[in-house]
Amino acid sequence: MTEDIHYTMMIDQAMRGVVREVLKQVQSSGLPGEHHFYVSFATNHPGVRISELLKSKYPKEMTIVLQHQFWDFKVEEQLFTATLSFNGIPEKLIIPYAALTAFADPSVKFGLQFQQPDFPEAANLGLAIPQDPVSIIPGLEENEGDDNSAEIISLDSFRKK
């Protein structure tokens, strides 16, 4: 019996590390220039902490924007926290990197999509796949095929079917 090398899982973890490093830079220096982030995550992932109101409104997945108004921003090795305002009500969010489904910085047309690999270990990592990855990042679908559209990196073409 041979053991497979799970490249997909390794690449996914590396991409989550990219998000962590970007967020660490923002924590220490703030958002430079026009940079801002759309962060999508599985709200039902273990370790995600959001209010019951947000959980009922977004039972599976939610996208937040880190741009002008976020506070108490803290980046740790396995997760990050931020307080954002929803309809004038401040909400503290705790988001493990394993819960991320997508990350985009539209100011530089950069995006990452995290998908669930086809092997059992993925369940232990809590990896999630969005139903329609492009629709979770506002504005991308209307620019599809346009030179101004953001680039979403997807590994589907390299996966075994």
ZIDA-V461578 format. One record per pair of residues at least 24 apart in sequence whose ideal C-beta (glycine too) atoms are under 6 Angstrom apart, sorted by the first residue. I is the first residue (numbers start at 1). J is the second residue. D is the distance in Angstrom with one decimal. If there is no record, write none. Layout:
{{I | J | D} {I | J | D}}
This chain:
{{6 | 119 | 5.9} {8 | 117 | 4.1} {9 | 117 | 5.3} {12 | 114 | 5.7} {15 | 112 | 5.0} {16 | 97 | 4.3} {19 | 103 | 5.0} {20 | 97 | 5.9} {23 | 75 | 4.5} {23 | 80 | 5.4} {24 | 75 | 5.0} {27 | 73 | 5.8} {27 | 75 | 4.6} {34 | 107 | 4.2} {35 | 105 | 5.7} {35 | 107 | 5.0} {36 | 67 | 3.7} {37 | 66 | 4.5} {37 | 105 | 5.5} {38 | 63 | 5.6} {38 | 65 | 5.8} {38 | 104 | 4.5} {38 | 137 | 5.0} {39 | 64 | 5.3} {39 | 103 | 5.7} {40 | 101 | 4.6} {40 | 102 | 4.1} {40 | 136 | 4.6} {41 | 95 | 5.2} {41 | 99 | 4.4} {41 | 100 | 5.2} {41 | 101 | 5.9} {42 | 99 | 4.9} {42 | 101 | 5.9} {42 | 128 | 3.9} {45 | 99 | 3.6} {45 | 126 | 4.8} {47 | 96 | 4.1} {48 | 95 | 6.0} {48 | 99 | 5.1} {49 | 94 | 3.8} {50 | 93 | 5.4} {51 | 91 | 5.3} {63 | 136 | 5.3} {98 | 125 | 5.4} {98 | 126 | 4.4} {101 | 128 | 5.1} {101 | 130 | 4.7} {102 | 136 | 5.6} {104 | 137 | 4.8} {104 | 150 | 5.7} {106 | 150 | 5.6} {109 | 150 | 4.6} {109 | 151 | 5.7} {111 | 150 | 4.9} {111 | 152 | 4.3} {112 | 153 | 5.6} {113 | 152 | 5.1} {113 | 154 | 5.3}}
